Amino acid sequence: MNANADALMKDISPLLAKLRDKTVRKRRDAATLLGKSGNPSAIHDLGEALSDPHAGVRADSILALGRLGDAAAVPWLLSVIGDPDPEIRAGVISALGRIRDPRSIEALISCLEDTDDMVRIGAAEVLGKLGDPRALTPLARLGTDPFAEVRDAAEAAIRRIRK
């Protein structure tokens, strides 16, 4: 049996139970280990953990969903792309970048207008990786962004899409 088949066969039920533990550390550890498990059957539970009151649990669950790399996680991730915490939004963008699903394009384009420069940078980078020409005009608008890093990320994304 190969490593992927082993991951799918692994019983993750103890980790799923820990994802609902009253202790934040146990919930965070469970999310991390579920992401490392490679088992897509964890997506639903990780998606539900995106509503955890603790930002660290949400962040670890987002990272785990991205690490699993399964397109089934996209609707869950899109549901929290507008989180008030910019670190959570940036994490969602990173996870969507790992999954590379075209359903995320419109939401990523919207993130180019985010108030947080790191979110705008992340969205530009992921849009460049996805290579969808619909992002060209919104990316070009970042040419006047007050932050040089945002402008640079947008220019790089535009070049990448035009290749």
Contact map, one row per residue, 1 for C-alpha under 8 A:
1110110000000000000000000000000000000000000000000000000000000000000000000000000000000000000000000000000000000000000000000000000000000000000000000000000000000000000
1111110000000000000000000000000000000000000000000000000000000000000000000000000000000000000000000000000000000000000000000000000000000000000000000000000000000000000
1111111000000000000000000000000000000000000000000000000000000000000000000000000000000000000000000000000000000000000000000000000000000000000000000000000000000000000
0111111100000000000000000000000000000100000000000000000000000000000000000000000000000000000000000000000000000000000000000000000000000000000000000000000000000000000
1111111110000000000000000000000000000000000000000000000000000000000000000000000000000000000000000000000000000000000000000000000000000000000000000000000000000000000
1111111111000000000000000000000000000000000000000000000000000000000000000000000000000000000000000000000000000000000000000000000000000000000000000000000000000000000
0011111111000000000000000000000000001110000000000000000000000000000000000000000000000000000000000000000000000000000000000000000000000000000000000000000000000000000
0001111111000000000000000000000000000111000000000000000000000000000000000000000000000000000000000000000000000000000000000000000000000000000000000000000000000000000
0000111111100000000000000000000000000000000000000000000000000000000000000000000000000000000000000000000000000000000000000000000000000000000000000000000000000000000
0000011111110000000000000000000000001010000000000000000000000000000000000000000000000000000000000000000000000000000000000000000000000000000000000000000000000000000
0000000011111100000000000000000000000000000000000000000000000000000000000000000000000000000000000000000000000000000000000000000000000000000000000000000000000000000
0000000001111111000000000000000001001000010000000000000000000000000000000000000000000000000000000000000000000000000000000000000000000000000000000000000000000000000
0000000000111111100000000000000000000000000000000000000000000000000000000000000000000000000000000000000000000000000000000000000000000000000000000000000000000000000
0000000000111111110000000000000000000000000000000000000000000000000000000000000000000000000000000000000000000000000000000000000000000000000000000000000000000000000
0000000000011111111000000000011011000000000000000000000000000000000000000000000000000000000000000000000000000000000000000000000000000000000000000000000000000000000
0000000000011111111100000000010001000000010010000000000000000000000000000000000000000000000000000000000000000000000000000000000000000000000000000000000000000000000
0000000000001111111110000000000000000000000000000000000000000000000000000000000000000000000000000000000000000000000000000000000000000000000000000000000000000000000
0000000000000111111110000110010000000000000000000000000000000000000000000000000000000000000000000000000000000000000000000000000000000000000000000000000000000000000
0000000000000011111110000111011000000000000011001000000000000000000000000000000000000000000000000000000000000000000000000000000000000000000000000000000000000000000
0000000000000001111111000010000000000000000000000000000000000000000000000000000000000000000000000000000000000000000000000000000000000000000000000000000000000000000
0000000000000000111111110110000000000000000000000000000000000000000000000000000000000000000000000000000000000000000000000000000000000000000000000000000000000000000
0000000000000000000111110110000000000000000000000000000000000000000000000000000000000000000000000000000000000000000000000000000000000000000000000000000000000000000
0000000000000000000011111110000000000000000000000000000000000000000000000000000000000000000000000000000000000000000000000000000000000000000000000000000000000000000
0000000000000000000011111111000000000000000000000000010010000000000000000000000000000000000000000000000000000000000000000000000000000000000000000000000000000000000
0000000000000000000000111111100000000000000000000000000000000000000000000000000000000000000000000000000000000000000000000000000000000000000000000000000000000000000
0000000000000000011011111111110000000000000000000000000000000000000000000000000000000000000000000000000000000000000000000000000000000000000000000000000000000000000
0000000000000000011111111111111000000000000000000000000010000000000000000000000000000000000000000000000000000000000000000000000000000000000000000000000000000000000
0000000000000000001000011111111100000000000000000000000110011000000000000000000000000000000000000000000000000000000000000000000000000000000000000000000000000000000
0000000000000000000000001111111110000000000000000000000000000000000000000000000000000000000000000000000000000000000000000000000000000000000000000000000000000000000
0000000000000011011000000111111111000000000000000000000000000000000000000000000000000000000000000000000000000000000000000000000000000000000000000000000000000000000
0000000000000010001000000011111111100000000001000000000010011001000000000000000000000000000000000000000000000000000000000000000000000000000000000000000000000000000
0000000000000000000000000001111111110000000000000000000000011011000000000000000000000000000000000000000000000000000000000000000000000000000000000000000000000000000
0000000000000010000000000000111111111000000000000000000000000001000000000000000000000000000000000000000000000000000000000000000000000000000000000000000000000000000
0000000000010011000000000000011111111110010000000000000000000001000000000000000000000000000000000000000000000000000000000000000000000000000000000000000000000000000
0000000000000000000000000000001111111110000000000000000000001011111100000000000000000000000000000000000000000000000000000000000000000000000000000000000000000000000
0000000000000000000000000000000111111100000000000000000000000001001100000000000000000000000000000000000000000000000000000000000000000000000000000000000000000000000
0000001001010000000000000000000011111110000000000000000000000000000000000000000000000000000000000000000000000000000000000000000000000000000000000000000000000000000
0001001100000000000000000000000001111111000000000000000000000000001100000000000000000000000000000000000000000000000000000000000000000000000000000000000000000000000
0000001101000000000000000000000001101111110000000000000000000000000100000000000000000000000000000000000000000000000000000000000000000000000000000000000000000000000
0000000100000000000000000000000000000111111000000000000000000000000101000000000000000000000000000000000000000000000000000000000000000000000000000000000000000000000
0000000000000000000000000000000000000011111100000000000000000000000000000000000000000000000000000000000000000000000000000000000000000000000000000000000000000000000
0000000000010001000000000000000001000011111111000000000000000000000000000000000000000000000000000000000000000000000000000000000000000000000000000000000000000000000
0000000000000000000000000000000000000001111111100000000000000000100000011000000000000000000000000000000000000000000000000000000000000000000000000000000000000000000
0000000000000000000000000000000000000000111111110000000000000000000000001000000000000000000000000000000000000000000000000000000000000000000000000000000000000000000
0000000000000001001000000000000000000000011111111000000000000000000000000000000000000000000000000000000000000000000000000000000000000000000000000000000000000000000
0000000000000000001000000000001000000000011111111100000000001101100000000000000000000000000000000000000000000000000000000000000000000000000000000000000000000000000
0000000000000000000000000000000000000000001111111110000000001000100000001001100000000000000000000000000000000000000000000000000000000000000000000000000000000000000
0000000000000000000000000000000000000000000111111111000000000000000000000000000000000000000000000000000000000000000000000000000000000000000000000000000000000000000
0000000000000000001000000000000000000000000011111111000011001000000000000000000000000000000000000000000000000000000000000000000000000000000000000000000000000000000
0000000000000000000000000000000000000000000001111111000011101100000000000001000100000000000000000000000000000000000000000000000000000000000000000000000000000000000
0000000000000000000000000000000000000000000000111111100001000000000000000000000000000000000000000000000000000000000000000000000000000000000000000000000000000000000
0000000000000000000000000000000000000000000000011111111011000000000000000000000000000000000000000000000000000000000000000000000000000000000000000000000000000000000
0000000000000000000000000000000000000000000000000011111011000000000000000000000000000000000000000000000000000000000000000000000000000000000000000000000000000000000
0000000000000000000000010000000000000000000000000001111111000000000000000000000000000000000000000000000000000000000000000000000000000000000000000000000000000000000
0000000000000000000000000000000000000000000000000001111111100000000000000000000000000001000000000000000000000000000000000000000000000000000000000000000000000000000
0000000000000000000000000001000000000000000000000000011111110000000000000000000000000000000000000000000000000000000000000000000000000000000000000000000000000000000
0000000000000000000000010011001000000000000000001101111111111000000000000000000000000000000000000000000000000000000000000000000000000000000000000000000000000000000
0000000000000000000000000000000000000000000000001111111111111100000000000000000000000001000000000000000000000000000000000000000000000000000000000000000000000000000
0000000000000000000000000000000000000000000000000100001111111110000000000000000000000011001000000000000000000000000000000000000000000000000000000000000000000000000
0000000000000000000000000001001100000000000000000000000111111111000000000000000000000000000000000000000000000000000000000000000000000000000000000000000000000000000
0000000000000000000000000001001100100000000001101100000011111111100000000000000000000000000000000000000000000000000000000000000000000000000000000000000000000000000
0000000000000000000000000000000000000000000001000100000001111111110000000000100000000001001100100000000000000000000000000000000000000000000000000000000000000000000
0000000000000000000000000000000100100000000000000000000000111111111000000000000000000000001100100000000000000000000000000000000000000000000000000000000000000000000
0000000000000000000000000000001111110000000001000000000000011111111100000000000000000000000000000000000000000000000000000000000000000000000000000000000000000000000
0000000000000000000000000000000000100000001001100000000000001111111111001000000000000000000000100000000000000000000000000000000000000000000000000000000000000000000
0000000000000000000000000000000000100000000000000000000000000111111111001000000000000000000001111110000000000000000000000000000000000000000000000000000000000000000
0000000000000000000000000000000000110100000000000000000000000011111110000000000000000000000000100100000000000000000000000000000000000000000000000000000000000000000
0000000000000000000000000000000000110111000000000000000000000001111111000000000000000000000000000000000000000000000000000000000000000000000000000000000000000000000
0000000000000000000000000000000000000000000000000000000000000000111111101000000000000000000000100110000000000000000000000000000000000000000000000000000000000000000
0000000000000000000000000000000000000001000000000000000000000000110111111100000000000000000000000010000000000000000000000000000000000000000000000000000000000000000
0000000000000000000000000000000000000000000000000000000000000000000011111100000000000000000000000010100000000000000000000000000000000000000000000000000000000000000
0000000000000000000000000000000000000000001000000000000000000000000001111110000000000000000000000000000000000000000000000000000000000000000000000000000000000000000
0000000000000000000000000000000000000000001100100000000000000000110011111111100000000000000000000000000000000000000000000000000000000000000000000000000000000000000
0000000000000000000000000000000000000000000000000000000000000000000001111111110000000000000000010010101100000000000000000000000000000000000000000000000000000000000
0000000000000000000000000000000000000000000000000000000000000000000000011111111000000000000000000000000000000000000000000000000000000000000000000000000000000000000
0000000000000000000000000000000000000000000000100100000000000000000000001111111100000000000000000000000000000000000000000000000000000000000000000000000000000000000
0000000000000000000000000000000000000000000000100000000000000100000000001111111110000000000100110000000000000000000000000000000000000000000000000000000000000000000
0000000000000000000000000000000000000000000000000000000000000000000000000111111110000000000100000000000100100000000000000000000000000000000000000000000000000000000
0000000000000000000000000000000000000000000000000000000000000000000000000011111111000000000000000000000000000000000000000000000000000000000000000000000000000000000
0000000000000000000000000000000000000000000000000100000000000000000000000001111111100000100100000000000000000000000000000000000000000000000000000000000000000000000
0000000000000000000000000000000000000000000000000000000000000000000000000000111111100001100110000000000000100000000000000000000000000000000000000000000000000000000
0000000000000000000000000000000000000000000000000000000000000000000000000000001111110000100000000000000000000000000000000000000000000000000000000000000000000000000
0000000000000000000000000000000000000000000000000000000000000000000000000000000111111101100000000000000000000000000000000000000000000000000000000000000000000000000
0000000000000000000000000000000000000000000000000000000000000000000000000000000001111101100000000000000000000000000000000000000000000000000000000000000000000000000
0000000000000000000000000000000000000000000000000000000000000000000000000000000000111111100000000000000000000000000000000000000000000000000000000000000000000000000
0000000000000000000000000000000000000000000000000000000000000000000000000000000000111111110000000000000000000000000101100000000000000000000000000000000000000000000
0000000000000000000000000000000000000000000000000000000000100000000000000000000000001111111000000000000000000000000000000000000000000000000000000000000000000000000
0000000000000000000000000000000000000000000000000000001001100100000000000000000010111111111100000000000000000000000000000000000000000000000000000000000000000000000
0000000000000000000000000000000000000000000000000000000000000000000000000000000111111111111110000000000000000000000000100000000000000000000000000000000000000000000
0000000000000000000000000000000000000000000000000000000000000000000000000000000000000111111111000000000000000000000001100100000000000000000000000000000000000000000
0000000000000000000000000000000000000000000000000000000000100110000000000000000000000011111111100000000000000000000000000000000000000000000000000000000000000000000
0000000000000000000000000000000000000000000000000000000000000110000000000000110110000001111111110000000000000000000000000000000000000000000000000000000000000000000
0000000000000000000000000000000000000000000000000000000000000000000000000000000010000000111111111000000000010000000000100110010000000000000000000000000000000000000
0000000000000000000000000000000000000000000000000000000000000000010000000000000000000000011111111100000000000000000000000100010000000000000000000000000000000000000
0000000000000000000000000000000000000000000000000000000000000110111010000000100000000000001111111110000000000000000000000000000000000000000000000000000000000000000
0000000000000000000000000000000000000000000000000000000000000000010000000100100000000000000111111111100100000000000000000000010000000000000000000000000000000000000
0000000000000000000000000000000000000000000000000000000000000000010000000000000000000000000011111111000000000000000000000000010011000000000000000000000000000000000
0000000000000000000000000000000000000000000000000000000000000000011010000000000000000000000001111111000000000000000000000000000000000000000000000000000000000000000
0000000000000000000000000000000000000000000000000000000000000000010011100100000000000000000000111111100000000000000000000000000000000000000000000000000000000000000
0000000000000000000000000000000000000000000000000000000000000000000000000000000000000000000000011111110100000000000000000000000001000000000000000000000000000000000
0000000000000000000000000000000000000000000000000000000000000000000000100100000000000000000000010011111110000000000000000000000000000000000000000000000000000000000
0000000000000000000000000000000000000000000000000000000000000000000000000000000000000000000000000001111110000000000000000000000001000000000000000000000000000000000
0000000000000000000000000000000000000000000000000000000000000000000000000100000000000000000000000000111111000000000000000000000000000000000000000000000000000000000
0000000000000000000000000000000000000000000000000000000000000000000000000100010000000000000000010001111111110000000000000000000000000000000000000000000000000000000
0000000000000000000000000000000000000000000000000000000000000000000000000000000000000000000000000000111111111000000000000000001000010010000000000000000000000000000
0000000000000000000000000000000000000000000000000000000000000000000000000000000000000000000000000000001111111100000000000000000000000000000000000000000000000000000
0000000000000000000000000000000000000000000000000000000000000000000000000000010010000000000000000000000111111110000000000000000000000000000000000000000000000000000
0000000000000000000000000000000000000000000000000000000000000000000000000000000000000000000010000000000111111111000000000011011000000000000000000000000000000000000
0000000000000000000000000000000000000000000000000000000000000000000000000000000000000000000000000000000011111111100000000010001000000010010000000000000000000000000
0000000000000000000000000000000000000000000000000000000000000000000000000000000000000000000000000000000001111111110000000000000000000000000000000000000000000000000
0000000000000000000000000000000000000000000000000000000000000000000000000000000000000000000000000000000000111111110000110010000000000000000000000000000000000000000
0000000000000000000000000000000000000000000000000000000000000000000000000000000000000000000000000000000000011111110000111011000000000000011001000000000000000000000
0000000000000000000000000000000000000000000000000000000000000000000000000000000000000000000000000000000000001111111000010000000000000000000000000000000000000000000
0000000000000000000000000000000000000000000000000000000000000000000000000000000000000000000000000000000000000111111110110000000000000000000000000000000000000000000
0000000000000000000000000000000000000000000000000000000000000000000000000000000000000000000000000000000000000000111110110000000000000000000000000000000000000000000
0000000000000000000000000000000000000000000000000000000000000000000000000000000000000100000000000000000000000000011111110000000000000000000000000000000000000000000
0000000000000000000000000000000000000000000000000000000000000000000000000000000000000000000000000000000000000000011111111000000000000000000000000010010000000000000
0000000000000000000000000000000000000000000000000000000000000000000000000000000000000100010000000000000000000000000111111100000000000000000000000000010000000000000
0000000000000000000000000000000000000000000000000000000000000000000000000000000000000100110010000000000000000011011111111110000000000000000000000000000000000000000
0000000000000000000000000000000000000000000000000000000000000000000000000000000000000000000000000000000000000011111111111111000000000000000000000000010000000000000
0000000000000000000000000000000000000000000000000000000000000000000000000000000000000000000000000000000000000001000011111111100000000000000000000000110011000000000
0000000000000000000000000000000000000000000000000000000000000000000000000000000000000000010011000000000000000000000001111111110000000000000000000000000000000000000
0000000000000000000000000000000000000000000000000000000000000000000000000000000000000000000010000000000000011011000000111111111000000000000000000000000000000000000
0000000000000000000000000000000000000000000000000000000000000000000000000000000000000000000000000000000000010001000000011111111100000000001000000000010011001000000
0000000000000000000000000000000000000000000000000000000000000000000000000000000000000000000000000000000000000000000000001111111110000000000000000000000011011000000
0000000000000000000000000000000000000000000000000000000000000000000000000000000000000000000011011000000000010000000000000111111111000000000000000000000000000000000
0000000000000000000000000000000000000000000000000000000000000000000000000000000000000000000000000000000010011000000000000011111111110010000000000000000000001000000
0000000000000000000000000000000000000000000000000000000000000000000000000000000000000000000000000000000000000000000000000001111111110000000000000000000000011111100
0000000000000000000000000000000000000000000000000000000000000000000000000000000000000000000000001000000000000000000000000000111111100000000000000000000000001001100
0000000000000000000000000000000000000000000000000000000000000000000000000000000000000000000000001001010000000000000000000000011111110000000000000000000000000000100
0000000000000000000000000000000000000000000000000000000000000000000000000000000000000000000000000000000000000000000000000000001111111000000000000000000000000001110
0000000000000000000000000000000000000000000000000000000000000000000000000000000000000000000000000000000010000000000000000000001101111111000000000000000000000000100
0000000000000000000000000000000000000000000000000000000000000000000000000000000000000000000000000000000000000000000000000000000000111111000000000000000000000000110
0000000000000000000000000000000000000000000000000000000000000000000000000000000000000000000000000000000000000000000000000000000000011111110000000000000000000000000
0000000000000000000000000000000000000000000000000000000000000000000000000000000000000000000000000000000010001000000000000000001000011111111000000000000000000000000
0000000000000000000000000000000000000000000000000000000000000000000000000000000000000000000000000000000000000000000000000000000000011111111100000000000000000100100
0000000000000000000000000000000000000000000000000000000000000000000000000000000000000000000000000000000000000000000000000000000000000111111110000000000000000000000
0000000000000000000000000000000000000000000000000000000000000000000000000000000000000000000000000000000000001001000000000000000000000111111111000000000000000000000
0000000000000000000000000000000000000000000000000000000000000000000000000000000000000000000000000000000000000001000000000001000000000011111111100000000001101100000
0000000000000000000000000000000000000000000000000000000000000000000000000000000000000000000000000000000000000000000000000000000000000001111111100000000001100100000
0000000000000000000000000000000000000000000000000000000000000000000000000000000000000000000000000000000000000000000000000000000000000000111111111000000000000000000
0000000000000000000000000000000000000000000000000000000000000000000000000000000000000000000000000000000000000001000000000000000000000000011111111000011001000000000
0000000000000000000000000000000000000000000000000000000000000000000000000000000000000000000000000000000000000000000000000000000000000000001111111000001001100000000
0000000000000000000000000000000000000000000000000000000000000000000000000000000000000000000000000000000000000000000000000000000000000000000011111100001000000000000
0000000000000000000000000000000000000000000000000000000000000000000000000000000000000000000000000000000000000000000000000000000000000000000011111111011000000000000
0000000000000000000000000000000000000000000000000000000000000000000000000000000000000000000000000000000000000000000000000000000000000000000000011111010000000000000
0000000000000000000000000000000000000000000000000000000000000000000000000000000000000000000000000000000000000000000010000000000000000000000000001111111000000000000
0000000000000000000000000000000000000000000000000000000000000000000000000000000000000000000000000000000000000000000000000000000000000000000000001111111100000000000
0000000000000000000000000000000000000000000000000000000000000000000000000000000000000000000000000000000000000000000000001000000000000000000000000011111110000000000
0000000000000000000000000000000000000000000000000000000000000000000000000000000000000000000000000000000000000000000011011001000000000000000001001111111111000000000
0000000000000000000000000000000000000000000000000000000000000000000000000000000000000000000000000000000000000000000000000000000000000000000001111011111111100000000
0000000000000000000000000000000000000000000000000000000000000000000000000000000000000000000000000000000000000000000000000000000000000000000000000001111111110000000
0000000000000000000000000000000000000000000000000000000000000000000000000000000000000000000000000000000000000000000000001001100000000000000000000000111111111000000
0000000000000000000000000000000000000000000000000000000000000000000000000000000000000000000000000000000000000000000000001001100000000000001101100000011111111100000
0000000000000000000000000000000000000000000000000000000000000000000000000000000000000000000000000000000000000000000000000000000000000000001100100000001111111110000
0000000000000000000000000000000000000000000000000000000000000000000000000000000000000000000000000000000000000000000000000000100100000000000000000000000111111111000
0000000000000000000000000000000000000000000000000000000000000000000000000000000000000000000000000000000000000000000000000001101110000000001000000000000011111111100
0000000000000000000000000000000000000000000000000000000000000000000000000000000000000000000000000000000000000000000000000000000100000001001100000000000001111111110
0000000000000000000000000000000000000000000000000000000000000000000000000000000000000000000000000000000000000000000000000000000100000000000000000000000000111111111
0000000000000000000000000000000000000000000000000000000000000000000000000000000000000000000000000000000000000000000000000000000110100000000000000000000000011111111
0000000000000000000000000000000000000000000000000000000000000000000000000000000000000000000000000000000000000000000000000000000111111001000000000000000000001111111
0000000000000000000000000000000000000000000000000000000000000000000000000000000000000000000000000000000000000000000000000000000000101000000000000000000000000111111
0000000000000000000000000000000000000000000000000000000000000000000000000000000000000000000000000000000000000000000000000000000000000000000000000000000000000011111
